[in-house]
Amino acid sequence: MTSKIITIDGPAGAGKTTISKLLSQKLGIIYVDTGALYRGVAFEIKEQNINWKNGSDLEIFLKSLDLNFIMKNNSLVLMSSGRDISDFIRTPEISMLASLTSAKPLVRTALLDIQRKIAEKQDAVFEGRDMGTVVFPEAEYKFYLFADLTVRAKRRFDEMPEAVKDVNSVEQEMQTRDNNDSQRQIAPLKPARDAIQIDSTFLNIEQVVEKMLKIIEKP
């Protein structure tokens, strides 16, 4: 691997997205939200009413899928067949569907190539759930970010539109997703053996990024 690849894995609400973006900005490299790819798959499954539990239907659907990132206003946005779908993939429904469908080997295989092709061309921070364990096991720097469930749920609750706010249901959905992600047979959510684990429960964004920078920039 010739590019400098930094992976940040961890459960929902641990602060991965904000931290990954800030870290990439400070390092002057791109940020790739790999979870957005899985959400993109889930979004199109819902839009096209695909029976994703049927292997044949899922395979045909994935072959026709056209997901990629483009730069827009100095950030990467997710495109699906030329359409910017970034604003439609952050709902609780899409999050849960992404968690379920991401356990499918067909889905993971289809998206693996997209992620690795990005890494071949440039230095990048990759955020996800199996970046350090499966996608980039040889990455130069691997981090695993976690936090207390109640704290993570409150963070996600604060990000959501007022109309759908219910902190208890957010926490329940997050717990369900944690269980789905960590117990699935294919690429379960877990720290890579050589990942540096950071508990963000009592740390702010800047403090976490500072910890990471000290490790990355250590002489």
N, C-alpha and C positions, 0 to 999 in steps of 0.2 A: 504494500500500500504506500504510494508515494505522497499522497495528500496528508495533511495533518487533520485527523478526524477526532472529534471530541464527542463522546456519547453521554447523554443524560437520561437515565431511565428512572421509573418510579410510578407510583399510583396517581390517580386523578387528584387534583387539588393540592399537590405537594409544592406547587410553584414552578413546575418544570418549564412551562411556556414563557413566562415573564423572565425567569432566570436565564433561559437559553437565549432569548432575544438580546438581553442586556450583555451577556457574556460574549455573544458573537459581535456585537457592536464594539465592545472594548477591544476585542482581538482583531477587528477589521476583517472578519470572515462571514460567510453566509450562515443563516440559520434555517434548518429544515425541520418542520413539524411533521414527523412521519405519522403521527396520529391522525393528521388531517387526511392522509391518503386513505386510511381505513374508514374514516368518517365519510369520505367521498364515495367509497364503495357502498357504504350503508345508505347514503343519500340516494344514489342511483338505483339501488335495489328497491327502495321505497317508491321512488318516482316511477320506475318501470314495472312495479308490482311483480318482482321476480321471486319465484319460489326457491330461495337460497338453500333450503334443506335438501333439495333435489340436486344431486351431483351433476347430472347432465345439463340441467337448466343453468346451474351456476357456472359451469365451464363455458357454455355458449355465451353467457352474459359477460364473463371476464374477458373473453377473446374480443368482444366488441367495445370494451371499455377503453376510453382515451383520457387518462388522467395525467396531468403534468403540472409543474410549477412554472410560473413566469415572474419576472421582476416587475413590480408596480409600485411606484412611489418609494423606492428603496427597500421594498420588502417582497417576499415571495407570496404569491397568491395561488390558490388551487384552481385549476381549470379542468373542466370536464367537457370534452368535445367542443372546445372553444368558448365555453361559457364559464364565467367566474362564479363559483358556487361557495366561495368562502363564507358568505353571510348566512348560509342555510345549513351548515353542518354542526352547529354548536348547541342544538336543542337536546334536552334529556332523552327524547325518543331516539334521535340519531346516535347519541352516545351509547345507549344501551344496545341498539342494533349493531353498532360497530364492535362492541365488546363480544357479542355473540358470533358475528360473522367472521371476526378476526381469528377465531379458533379453527376455522376451516383451512386445511393445508392448501387447497386450491387458491384461496385468497392470498395467503402469505407468500406463496410462490410467485404469484402474479405481480405482487408489489415489491418483491425482493430486488428484481432487476432494476426497477426505477430508482430505488434508493442507492444501489451500488453504482449506477451510472453517474449519478450526481457526484458521488464521492471520488470518482475517477478524475474528475475535471478540476476540482477546487477544494481548498480547505473548508471545513464546515463543522458546525455544531448540529448534531442529530439528536432530536428529542423523541422519546418513545417509551416502549415497554420491554423491548428485546434487542435494543440497539447494541449493547455491549455483550450480550450473551449469544445472539444468533446472527444478526446482520453484519456487525463489525467486530468480531471477536478479537481481531488484531489491532483495534484502535489504540492510538497512542495514550489517550486519556479517557478513563471511564469513571462516571459518577453515578451513584444511585441516591436519589433524593426521596425522602419520606417525611411524614409528619403524622401527628395524632389524627384519628379519623374525625373527631368532632371539630378540630381546627380546620381540617381540609374541607369539611362540609360547609362550614361558615364562610370560608374563602370563596367557594363556588357559589354559595347562596348570594353573596354580595355582588357577584358578577352578573347575576341573572336579571332579566327584566322584571319589573314590579309585578306584572300580571301573573307570573308563574312562580312567585316566591312562596316557598314552604320549606323551611330549613329541615324539618323532620323527614319529609319525603326525599329531600336532597341527600340527607345522610343515609337513609335506607337504600336509595338507589346506588349510592357510592359504595356501600358495604356489599351490595349484590355484585357490583362490577368488580370490586376487589376480589371477591370470591371466584367469580368467573375467570378473571385474568390470571390469578395465581394457581388455580386448580386445573386449568386446561392442559391437555396432554401435549399440545404443540406450542412450543415457545412460551412457557408460562412466565408470568411476571415474577422476577427474582433478581437479586443483585448478581452481576458477574463475579466470579471468584476473586478477580483482581480489581474490582471496582472500589472506589473510595466512597463510603457511605456518609451521607450528611443528613442529619435530622434538622428539618427547617421549622419545627413546631414553635420554637422561641426565637427564631432568627428572621430578620427582615430580608428583603430581596438583595439589598446592597451587601449585607453581611455574608450571605451565601456566595454571591459572585466573588467577593473579596477572597473567601476561602479557596475557591476554585482557581482564581488568578494566581494566588501564591504557589499553588501546586504546579500549574501549567508554566509559569514564568520562572520557576525555581532554577537557578544556574546548574 
